[in-house]
Amino acid sequence: MTTSIDQAFLAQHPTSAELHAEAERLFPNGVTHDVRYFDPFGIYVDHAAGSRKWDVDGNEIIDYVMGHGALLFGHSHPLLVSAVQNQVGSGTHYGASHRGEIEWAHAVLDLLPSAEKVRFTSSGTEATMMAIRLARAFTGRPGLLRLREHFHGWNDSVVAGMGSGGHISDGGIPNAMAGLVTVVDQHDTAALGAALETKDYAAVICEPSGYSMGTGPLDPAVLHFLREKTRATGTILILDEVVTGFRAADGGVQEATGIEPDLTTLAKILAGGLPGGAVAGRADLLDQIAIPRGSDRSGAKRVAHPGTYNANPLSAAVGSAALREIKKGEAVATANARARRLTQGLNQAIRDAEVPGAAYGQASIVHILLGEDVAPPDDGFTWNWGNAGPQAIVPSTPAALQWPLRRSLLNHGFDLLGAIALVSCVHSEAEIDLSIDAFAAALSDLRREEIL
Ligand SMILES: Cc1ncc(COP(=O)(O)O)c(C=O)c1O
């Protein structure tokens, strides 16, 4: 008798099941991040190194979650470990300025074309919150224009209308706040243009790769359109490069496309896998945070920015080390090459299994779309719009398929973030090939159980 995907999952993960039962009494759903919610339970990781992690039941897994995209250098890269070790004994919080934050800022300005000044935060969510506030303060306009499905964290302005797993996740957002936000389909330039013409909006914010880490790729022509229209209407253009910063190219999507935003939000790779975020961009926008000097400070308006962990010395040390290494020019290129190899292999496996679907990617981010009859990428990598053109909405792997796929992949030692593989520069070609074999085995499981 063959073992089903679910039987194998339960048999391989008994200790994770026990820990999950305990965690359910402690955390809502037993998890500490929405995307870690998993049916019947998520795996508990014991330790990790390079491109691999080991769970509490001793299963070895090639990891493509990669710290939700923070780990361009894989787990515990020696360079970053020594940066932590060197710093941790010299103090983890000075409650004062330090050389490390200056070095970190220089590293950002060296890589990011549009950055004149920077301010560090503790997370990407704080960065998008700050960028939106800076834009509102500068323009005096309350409105915010967002693109549908684009993700920017969980502050009030960016969760209005946000869905997750079929639920609307905007509980607790007052209507007055939600009413300030307009959401438009990412390729609807007519609606975007009309909204901008009203001059009601302080800013447009978008994921420059397209929604959900590029699951729905964005035509760069839209970015050019937004740049032109925002300039003409006095609207601030915010590129949310929390994921794409130091990944889409060394200097993010803005380097790859030549589009210069007014503000950029950063996190993830910025801090080399430790907590940290930043807003970088035009000095006149960031300088609204400056506390007015001089004798008469009454009535002067500024933008507040406290934050206990801003530019934390540990994050600064690791972030600087990561960005200096990226500046050498090999890390992003290597991760991109590995992602291309992975995507081409996944497409071959999909063809061999004769199942509907395709894998596609941008830079070192790979998307798996199963259960939809879509044209595979012409070059084995880039999303194929076919006849539909960029106006089409890219479908996603249905939930009914995504979870068994991920359970089966975990059974075969391969972990994804949703249906996304984030590739690092330490995934070797041999590990990529092993992952392709694991994926082929998962497809065969899904076919056997007639899920696919
Ligand atoms: C594009 C984008 N912006 C903002 C955020 C929020 O960052 P954080 O999770 O550090 O708050 C994320 C997180 O995944 C993201 O992908």
The ligand as an SDF file (V2000), in Angstrom:
LIG
                    3D

 16 16  0  0  0  0  0  0  0  0999 V2000
    7.1110   44.3910   -0.5930 C   0  0  0  0  0  0  0  0  0  0  0  0
    7.0380   44.3560    0.9080 C   0  0  0  0  0  0  0  0  0  0  0  0
    6.8740   45.4950    1.5770 N   0  0  0  0  0  0  0  0  0  0  0  0
    6.8110   45.5280    2.9190 C   0  0  0  0  0  0  0  0  0  0  0  0
    6.9110   44.3730    3.6510 C   0  0  0  0  0  0  0  0  0  0  0  0
    6.8220   44.4310    5.1350 C   0  0  0  0  0  0  0  0  0  0  0  0
    8.0740   44.1960    5.6970 O   0  0  0  0  0  0  0  0  0  0  0  0
    8.1820   43.6230    7.1790 P   0  0  0  0  0  0  0  0  0  0  0  0
    7.6890   42.2220    7.1490 O   0  0  0  0  0  0  0  0  0  0  0  0
    9.6610   43.7510    7.5110 O   0  0  0  0  0  0  0  0  0  0  0  0
    7.3570   44.4910    8.0580 O   0  0  0  0  0  0  0  0  0  0  0  0
    7.0870   43.1510    2.9920 C   0  0  0  0  0  0  0  0  0  0  0  0
    7.2140   41.8890    3.7640 C   0  0  0  0  0  0  0  0  0  0  0  0
    7.2290   40.8010    3.2390 O   0  0  0  0  0  0  0  0  0  0  0  0
    7.1380   43.1340    1.5900 C   0  0  0  0  0  0  0  0  0  0  0  0
    7.2570   41.9840    0.9000 O   0  0  0  0  0  0  0  0  0  0  0  0
  1  2  1  0
  2  3  1  0
  2 15  2  0
  3  4  2  0
  4  5  1  0
  5  6  1  0
  5 12  2  0
  6  7  1  0
  7  8  1  0
  8  9  2  0
  8 10  1  0
  8 11  1  0
 12 13  1  0
 12 15  1  0
 13 14  2  0
 15 16  1  0
M  END
$$$$
